[in-house]
Amino acid sequence: MGRMRGVVCLSAVVALCAGQTARTQEGQQRPAAAPAPNAMGLVQTVNPTPRRQAAQMAGMRAVALCSGLWEGGRSVEQINDDNGGLGGTESMKTEIDSARRIVSIKYSEAMPPRIVAWRPVLGCVQLPIGAGEDALKFVPQVDASVVRPDLDSKDWPTGDRNAGARLPEAKQKALDAVVDAGFNGKTYGGRTWGILVVQEGKIVAERYAMGFDMHQAAQTHSAAKSFTSSVVGIATWKYGLDLDRPGALEEWRKAGDPRGAITVRELLHMSSGLYGEGGGSPQSDIYFGGATVADRAATNILDSMPGTRFLYNPPDTMLLMRAVREAVKDDRTFWALPFQQLFWKIGMTRTTPASDWNGDFLMSGQTYSSARDFARFGLLYLNDGVWNGERILPVGWARFVSTPGPVQPDDKGPRYGGQFWIYTGLDGLPAAYSPNGGQGQYAMIVPSRKVVIVRRGFDFGPGFKISKFCADVLAALE
């Protein structure tokens, strides 16, 4: 699987994404003894019962169809191809209600179908195993006043007008050759659907494949963790969230609870100490079983002392968003916060994070976003959290997230900061950091060169050589 960080995981057909020993492409780690990945780039490490496996596979397919159809604008055939056949779930009885934007998948004669429904702004929500359509009336909704704006006609980077610039002929030719090689599957590997290069605030290269364009969104996988980090930064600034208060969540502050030592800073650095290896990660139950963050991730137990060990444990990121929810103290404000105070402020109008049916965002992954939105996000950090003269992120947040945490992965790959991966020195790169997601989602931020390099893909197997690609892009721009 190469270096796949942030891979979406499903029990029995996928690895539970929090193993510790063998590193994967985007920083994900899996147990060294795990078997080889399947065609989706996913690894089996546990063996649930056939009933459990069928329920989760149905949930996986329903989530992919709902998000792909109504957030990504893809066809069912494209969604199947994008995801390597979705683990062979095409044979499950699937009903797609396009008028109401509901996907129902029958997996058992004894149980209701798995149901995923789209909502305005908040996107697709998955009902838990056993819930029927009547439960949809209880899922979170934003206020009617919270409406996704149409910013396309504005100038870049908030909108799409006047976005591009041509380099001198020799540089443009050299850059275009590197970008072209990024799509051939051989030079850098992987299966690329989009590449975009921004220099000095302007797009100097942009290319798409597999039916995508500048407005179509696809799964970010774990690149969404960096979105979460940004929301955490806003919450520290505007809602009093304390990075170092013992007991990151209120439910951990009971006398005698050892989780009361966990801080938000440790969650950001993936050093919470919460159990997350093998079958111990709550991720698949939340992503594909319809479990909630409150009931499955917040109840997790310690496996190591907080702050002493790096373990890439995606549910920790979900818990960061729950800590933000507790700091905001008003759910209507919380549900609108990522959109009104981050995404829409900088023109990311095609970025949609999913929430569970209890109203907690799943921004460890389960988010759709376009390549141009990735570029906008990178530009926000390139500009130290300021957008068109308005400060979006607190002073120093870009420096914090791009600084390695106290404990690190045990290999010689990228280092880990505040939910960003740090590539400084790899393949000769200058100071550089990126949100990373499974199947090859990147937005490499290179401050000294005023460059952002976006690469989006559907990688299976070894993945994409992102540091080498970015080094070659920078060389072409010299």
C-alpha positions as CSV (number, residue, x, y, z in Angstrom):
1,M,0.0,0.0,0.0
2,G,3.0,2.3,0.0
3,R,2.4,5.4,2.1
4,M,-1.4,5.7,2.2
5,R,-2.4,8.1,5.0
6,G,-6.0,8.5,5.8
7,V,-7.5,5.5,3.9
8,V,-11.2,4.9,4.5
9,C,-11.6,1.7,6.5
10,L,-14.3,-1.0,6.8
11,S,-14.2,-4.0,9.1
12,A,-13.5,-7.3,7.3
13,V,-12.8,-5.7,4.0
14,V,-10.5,-2.9,5.1
15,A,-7.9,-2.2,7.7
16,L,-9.0,-0.4,10.8
17,C,-7.0,2.7,10.1
18,A,-5.0,3.0,13.3
19,G,-2.3,0.4,13.3
20,Q,1.1,1.4,14.5
21,T,3.9,-0.4,12.7
22,A,3.9,-0.3,8.9
23,R,3.5,3.1,7.4
24,T,1.1,3.9,4.5
25,Q,1.0,6.6,1.8
26,E,-0.6,9.5,3.6
27,G,0.8,8.7,7.0
28,Q,-1.7,6.1,7.9
29,Q,-0.2,3.2,9.7
30,R,-1.3,-0.5,9.8
31,P,-0.1,-3.5,11.7
32,A,3.1,-5.0,10.1
33,A,1.5,-8.4,9.9
34,A,-1.6,-7.2,8.0
35,P,-2.3,-8.9,4.6
36,A,-1.8,-7.2,1.3
37,P,-4.4,-4.5,0.3
38,N,-7.3,-5.3,-2.0
39,A,-8.1,-3.4,-5.2
40,M,-9.4,-0.5,-3.2
41,G,-6.1,-0.1,-1.4
42,L,-7.7,-1.4,1.8
43,V,-6.6,-4.2,4.1
44,Q,-8.5,-6.8,6.1
45,T,-7.3,-7.1,9.7
46,V,-10.4,-8.3,11.6
47,N,-13.2,-10.8,10.9
48,P,-16.6,-9.6,11.9
49,T,-19.7,-11.8,11.6
50,P,-21.2,-12.0,8.1
51,R,-24.2,-10.0,9.3
52,R,-21.9,-7.2,10.6
53,Q,-19.8,-7.3,7.5
54,A,-22.9,-7.0,5.3
55,A,-24.4,-4.1,7.3
56,Q,-21.1,-2.1,7.1
57,M,-20.6,-2.9,3.4
58,A,-24.1,-1.6,2.7
59,G,-23.4,1.5,4.7
60,M,-20.1,2.0,2.8
61,R,-21.9,1.8,-0.5
62,A,-24.8,4.0,0.5
63,V,-22.4,6.7,1.8
64,A,-20.3,6.6,-1.5
65,L,-23.4,6.8,-3.6
66,C,-25.1,9.6,-1.7
67,S,-21.9,11.7,-1.6
68,G,-20.8,10.9,-5.1
69,L,-24.1,11.6,-6.7
70,W,-25.1,14.8,-4.8
71,E,-21.8,16.3,-3.6
72,G,-19.5,15.1,-6.4
73,G,-21.9,15.1,-9.4
74,R,-20.7,11.6,-10.5
75,S,-22.7,8.9,-12.1
76,V,-23.2,5.5,-10.4
77,E,-20.9,3.9,-13.0
78,Q,-18.2,6.5,-12.2
79,I,-18.6,6.1,-8.5
80,N,-18.1,2.3,-8.8
81,D,-14.9,2.9,-10.9
82,D,-13.6,5.7,-8.7
83,N,-13.8,3.4,-5.7
84,G,-12.5,0.1,-7.3
85,G,-15.9,-1.5,-7.3
86,L,-16.7,-0.6,-3.6
87,G,-15.6,-4.0,-2.4
88,G,-18.0,-5.9,-4.6
89,T,-21.2,-4.3,-3.2
90,E,-22.7,-3.6,-6.6
91,S,-24.9,-6.7,-6.3
92,M,-26.7,-5.4,-3.1
93,K,-30.3,-4.3,-3.8
94,T,-29.9,-0.5,-4.0
95,E,-32.7,2.1,-4.3
96,I,-31.8,5.7,-5.2
97,D,-34.5,8.2,-4.6
98,S,-33.2,11.2,-6.6
99,A,-36.1,13.4,-5.8
100,R,-35.6,13.1,-2.0
101,R,-31.9,12.4,-2.3
102,I,-32.0,9.2,-0.3
103,V,-30.0,6.0,-0.9
104,S,-31.4,2.7,0.7
105,I,-29.5,-0.6,0.4
106,K,-31.0,-3.9,1.5
107,Y,-28.5,-6.3,3.0
108,S,-30.7,-8.5,5.2
109,E,-34.2,-10.0,5.2
110,A,-34.3,-9.5,9.0
111,M,-33.2,-5.9,9.2
112,P,-34.2,-2.6,7.6
113,P,-32.1,-1.3,4.7
114,R,-29.1,0.9,5.4
115,I,-30.2,4.5,4.7
116,V,-28.1,7.6,3.8
117,A,-29.8,10.9,3.0
118,W,-28.5,14.2,1.7
119,R,-29.3,17.5,3.4
120,P,-28.8,21.1,2.3
121,V,-25.3,22.4,3.3
122,L,-24.5,19.5,5.7
123,G,-24.6,16.9,3.0
124,C,-25.1,13.2,3.5
125,V,-26.0,11.6,6.9
126,Q,-26.0,7.9,7.6
127,L,-28.6,6.4,9.9
128,P,-27.5,3.7,12.3
129,I,-28.0,0.0,11.6
130,G,-31.6,-0.8,12.3
131,A,-33.1,2.6,11.7
132,G,-35.8,3.3,9.2
133,E,-36.6,6.3,7.2
134,D,-38.8,7.8,9.9
135,A,-35.5,8.6,11.8
136,L,-34.6,11.1,9.2
137,K,-36.8,13.7,10.7
138,F,-34.5,13.8,13.7
139,V,-31.2,14.4,11.9
140,P,-29.4,17.7,12.3
141,Q,-30.2,20.5,9.9
142,V,-28.8,24.0,9.5
143,D,-31.1,27.0,9.9
144,A,-32.9,28.1,6.7
145,S,-30.8,31.3,6.7
146,V,-27.6,29.3,6.2
147,V,-27.4,29.0,2.4
148,R,-24.4,28.1,0.4
149,P,-23.3,31.2,-1.6
150,D,-22.6,31.3,-5.3
151,L,-19.1,32.9,-5.5
152,D,-18.1,31.6,-8.9
153,S,-18.3,34.9,-10.7
154,K,-16.0,36.6,-8.2
155,D,-12.3,37.0,-9.0
156,W,-9.9,34.2,-8.0
157,P,-9.1,33.0,-5.4
158,T,-12.6,33.5,-3.8
159,G,-14.3,32.9,-7.2
160,D,-13.1,31.5,-10.5
161,R,-12.6,34.7,-12.6
162,N,-9.1,35.7,-13.7
163,A,-7.6,32.7,-12.0
164,G,-4.8,31.8,-14.4
165,A,-1.5,33.2,-15.4
166,R,1.0,32.1,-18.1
167,L,4.6,31.6,-17.2
168,P,7.5,32.5,-19.6
169,E,7.4,30.0,-22.4
170,A,10.3,27.8,-21.2
171,K,9.1,27.6,-17.7
172,Q,5.5,26.9,-18.8
173,K,6.7,24.1,-21.0
174,A,8.7,22.5,-18.3
175,L,5.9,22.7,-15.7
176,D,3.3,21.3,-18.2
177,A,5.6,18.4,-18.8
178,V,5.8,17.5,-15.1
179,V,2.0,17.9,-14.7
180,D,1.4,15.7,-17.7
181,A,3.7,13.0,-16.2
182,G,1.6,13.2,-13.0
183,F,-1.2,11.6,-15.0
184,N,0.6,8.8,-16.7
185,G,0.6,6.5,-13.7
186,K,4.3,5.5,-14.3
187,T,6.5,8.5,-13.5
188,Y,5.0,9.1,-10.0
189,G,2.6,6.2,-9.8
190,G,-1.0,6.5,-8.7
191,R,-4.2,7.2,-10.6
192,T,-4.6,11.0,-10.9
193,W,-7.8,12.9,-11.6
194,G,-6.6,16.4,-10.9
195,I,-3.5,18.5,-10.6
196,L,-3.3,22.3,-9.9
197,V,-0.3,24.5,-9.3
198,V,-0.6,28.0,-7.8
199,Q,2.3,30.4,-7.8
200,E,2.2,34.0,-6.4
201,G,-1.6,33.5,-6.0
202,K,-2.3,32.6,-9.6
203,I,-3.0,29.2,-11.2
204,V,-0.1,28.4,-13.5
205,A,-1.1,24.8,-14.3
206,E,-4.4,23.0,-14.0
207,R,-5.5,19.7,-15.6
208,Y,-8.2,17.1,-15.0
209,A,-9.0,13.5,-16.0
210,M,-11.6,10.8,-15.4
211,G,-14.5,13.2,-16.2
212,F,-13.6,15.7,-13.4
213,D,-13.5,19.5,-13.8
214,M,-12.6,22.4,-11.6
215,H,-16.0,22.3,-9.8
216,Q,-16.4,18.6,-9.2
217,A,-15.7,17.3,-5.7
218,A,-14.4,14.0,-4.5
219,Q,-13.5,12.3,-1.2
220,T,-10.8,14.1,0.7
221,H,-10.3,11.1,3.0
222,S,-7.9,12.3,5.8
223,A,-7.1,15.6,4.2
224,A,-10.2,16.7,6.0
225,K,-8.2,16.4,9.2
226,S,-6.4,19.6,8.3
227,F,-9.8,21.3,7.8
228,T,-10.7,20.2,11.3
229,S,-7.4,21.6,12.6
230,S,-8.4,25.0,11.1
231,V,-11.8,24.9,12.8
232,V,-10.0,24.1,16.1
233,G,-7.8,27.2,15.5
234,I,-10.9,29.4,15.0
235,A,-12.4,27.9,18.2
236,T,-9.3,28.7,20.2
237,W,-9.5,32.3,19.0
238,K,-13.2,33.0,19.1
239,Y,-14.8,30.5,21.5
240,G,-12.2,30.0,24.3
241,L,-11.1,26.4,23.4
242,D,-8.0,25.8,25.4
243,L,-5.3,23.6,23.8
244,D,-3.8,22.6,27.1
245,R,-6.8,22.2,29.5
246,P,-6.7,18.7,30.9
247,G,-9.8,16.8,29.8
248,A,-10.3,17.8,26.2
249,L,-14.0,16.6,26.5
250,E,-16.4,17.3,29.3
251,E,-17.2,13.6,29.7
252,W,-13.5,12.8,30.5
253,R,-13.4,15.2,33.5
254,K,-14.9,12.9,36.0
255,A,-12.8,12.3,39.1
256,G,-10.6,9.2,38.6
257,D,-11.0,9.1,34.8
258,P,-7.4,8.8,33.3
259,R,-8.7,10.3,30.1
260,G,-8.9,13.6,32.0
261,A,-5.2,14.0,31.2
262,I,-5.8,14.2,27.4
263,T,-5.6,17.7,26.0
264,V,-6.7,19.2,22.7
265,R,-3.1,19.7,21.8
266,E,-2.4,16.0,22.1
267,L,-5.4,15.2,20.0
268,L,-4.0,17.5,17.3
269,H,-0.7,15.8,17.5
270,M,-2.2,12.2,17.4
271,S,-0.7,11.5,20.8
272,S,-3.9,11.1,22.9
273,G,-3.1,7.6,24.0
274,L,-6.6,6.4,23.1
275,Y,-6.8,2.8,21.8
276,G,-6.8,2.6,18.1
277,E,-5.0,-0.5,16.7
278,G,-6.4,-3.6,15.0
279,G,-10.0,-4.1,16.0
280,G,-9.9,-1.3,18.6
281,S,-10.5,1.7,16.4
282,P,-14.1,3.0,16.4
283,Q,-13.7,4.3,12.9
284,S,-15.5,1.7,10.9
285,D,-18.5,1.7,13.2
286,I,-18.8,5.4,12.8
287,Y,-18.1,5.7,9.1
288,F,-20.1,2.7,7.9
289,G,-22.2,1.4,10.9
290,G,-23.9,4.7,11.6
291,A,-22.6,4.9,15.2
292,T,-22.1,8.3,16.7
293,V,-18.9,10.0,17.8
294,A,-20.4,10.5,21.2
295,D,-21.3,6.9,21.7
296,R,-18.3,5.2,20.0
297,A,-15.3,7.5,19.9
298,A,-15.7,9.5,23.1
299,T,-16.1,6.3,25.1
300,N,-12.8,4.9,23.9
301,I,-10.2,3.8,26.5
302,L,-6.6,4.6,27.0
303,D,-3.9,2.3,25.6
304,S,-0.8,4.5,26.3
305,M,-0.2,7.5,28.4
306,P,-1.3,10.8,26.8
307,G,1.5,12.6,25.0
308,T,4.0,9.7,25.0
309,R,3.3,7.9,21.7
310,F,2.4,8.8,18.1
311,L,-0.6,6.8,16.8
312,Y,-2.4,7.9,13.7
313,N,-5.9,7.3,15.1
314,P,-8.6,9.0,12.9
315,P,-11.3,9.1,15.6
316,D,-9.1,11.5,17.6
317,T,-9.9,14.1,14.9
318,M,-13.6,13.5,15.3
319,L,-13.1,14.1,19.0
320,L,-11.5,17.5,18.2
321,M,-14.6,18.6,16.5
322,R,-16.6,17.4,19.5
323,A,-14.4,19.5,21.7
324,V,-15.2,22.5,19.4
325,R,-18.9,21.7,19.8
326,E,-18.6,21.8,23.5
327,A,-16.7,25.1,23.4
328,V,-19.2,26.8,21.0
329,K,-22.1,25.7,23.3
330,D,-24.8,26.2,20.6
331,D,-25.4,23.5,18.1
332,R,-26.9,25.8,15.4
333,T,-23.8,28.0,15.6
334,F,-21.6,24.9,15.6
335,W,-23.2,23.3,12.5
336,A,-22.8,26.5,10.5
337,L,-19.3,27.3,11.8
338,P,-17.1,25.4,9.3
339,F,-19.0,26.9,6.4
340,Q,-19.6,30.5,7.6
341,Q,-16.3,31.0,9.3
342,L,-13.9,29.0,7.2
343,F,-15.0,27.4,3.9
344,W,-17.3,30.1,2.5
345,K,-15.0,32.9,3.7
346,I,-12.4,31.7,1.3
347,G,-14.5,30.5,-1.6
348,M,-14.6,26.8,-0.7
349,T,-18.2,26.4,-1.7
350,R,-17.8,22.9,-3.0
351,T,-16.5,21.4,0.3
352,T,-18.9,19.4,2.4
353,P,-18.1,17.5,5.6
354,A,-20.5,14.8,6.7
355,S,-21.9,14.7,10.3
356,D,-23.2,11.7,12.2
357,W,-26.9,11.6,13.0
358,N,-26.2,13.1,16.5
359,G,-24.7,16.3,14.9
360,D,-21.0,15.7,15.3
361,F,-18.9,16.4,12.2
362,L,-16.9,13.4,10.8
363,M,-14.0,15.6,9.6
364,S,-11.5,12.9,10.0
365,G,-12.5,12.0,6.5
366,Q,-16.0,11.6,5.0
367,T,-15.7,15.0,3.3
368,Y,-16.0,16.0,-0.3
369,S,-14.0,18.9,-1.9
370,S,-12.8,20.1,-5.3
371,A,-9.3,20.6,-6.5
372,R,-9.7,24.3,-6.6
373,D,-11.0,24.3,-3.0
374,F,-7.9,22.4,-2.0
375,A,-5.9,25.2,-3.6
376,R,-7.8,27.9,-1.8
377,F,-7.2,26.1,1.5
378,G,-3.5,26.0,0.7
379,L,-3.5,29.7,-0.1
380,L,-5.1,30.5,3.2
381,Y,-2.1,28.9,5.0
382,L,0.4,30.3,2.5
383,N,-1.0,33.8,3.6
384,D,-0.7,32.9,7.3
385,G,-4.4,32.6,7.8
386,V,-5.4,35.9,6.2
387,W,-7.8,36.2,3.2
388,N,-8.3,39.4,1.2
389,G,-7.1,41.4,4.3
390,E,-9.4,39.5,6.7
391,R,-7.8,37.2,9.4
392,I,-9.6,33.8,9.2
393,L,-7.2,31.8,11.4
394,P,-5.5,33.0,14.6
395,V,-2.1,34.6,14.5
396,G,0.6,31.8,14.5
397,W,-1.8,29.0,13.6
398,A,0.0,28.2,10.3
399,R,3.3,28.0,12.2
400,F,1.8,25.8,14.8
401,V,0.3,23.2,12.5
402,S,3.5,23.0,10.4
403,T,5.8,22.4,13.4
404,P,6.4,18.7,14.3
405,G,4.7,17.6,17.5
406,P,6.7,16.2,20.5
407,V,6.2,12.6,19.5
408,Q,6.5,11.4,15.9
409,P,6.1,8.3,13.6
410,D,9.0,5.9,13.9
411,D,10.1,5.9,10.3
412,K,12.0,8.4,8.1
413,G,8.9,9.7,6.2
414,P,7.1,12.9,6.7
415,R,6.8,14.4,10.2
416,Y,3.5,15.2,11.8
417,G,2.3,18.6,13.0
418,G,-1.1,19.8,14.0
419,Q,-3.2,17.5,11.7
420,F,-0.8,18.3,8.7
421,W,2.1,16.3,7.3
422,I,5.5,18.0,7.1
423,Y,7.7,17.2,4.1
424,T,10.6,19.5,4.7
425,G,13.8,17.9,3.3
426,L,12.2,14.9,1.5
427,D,13.4,14.7,-2.1
428,G,15.1,18.0,-1.5
429,L,12.0,20.0,-0.7
430,P,12.3,23.3,1.2
431,A,10.0,23.8,4.2
432,A,6.7,22.3,3.0
433,Y,3.6,20.8,4.6
434,S,0.3,19.4,3.4
435,P,-3.1,18.1,4.3
436,N,-3.0,14.4,3.2
437,G,-5.7,12.0,2.4
438,G,-6.0,8.3,1.4
439,Q,-5.8,7.5,-2.3
440,G,-3.5,10.5,-2.8
441,Q,-5.1,13.8,-1.8
442,Y,-2.6,16.6,-1.2
443,A,-2.3,20.4,-1.2
444,M,1.4,21.0,-0.6
445,I,2.2,24.4,0.8
446,V,5.7,25.8,0.1
447,P,5.9,29.2,1.8
448,S,9.4,30.1,0.6
449,R,8.4,29.7,-3.0
450,K,4.8,31.1,-2.6
451,V,3.5,27.9,-4.2
452,V,0.7,25.5,-3.5
453,I,0.6,22.2,-5.4
454,V,-2.7,20.2,-5.4
455,R,-2.8,16.6,-6.5
456,R,-6.1,14.6,-6.3
457,G,-6.4,10.9,-7.1
458,F,-7.9,7.5,-6.7
459,D,-4.7,5.6,-6.0
460,F,-4.7,1.9,-5.4
461,G,-1.5,0.0,-4.5
462,P,1.8,1.9,-4.0
463,G,0.2,5.3,-4.4
464,F,1.7,8.6,-5.7
465,K,5.2,9.9,-5.1
466,I,4.1,13.3,-3.9
467,S,7.4,14.7,-2.5
468,K,9.3,13.8,-5.8
469,F,6.4,15.3,-7.8
470,C,6.5,18.5,-5.9
471,A,10.3,18.7,-6.1
472,D,10.0,18.4,-9.8
473,V,7.3,21.1,-10.0
474,L,9.4,23.4,-8.0
475,A,12.4,22.7,-10.2
476,A,10.3,23.5,-13.3
477,L,9.3,26.8,-11.7
478,E,12.9,28.0,-11.0
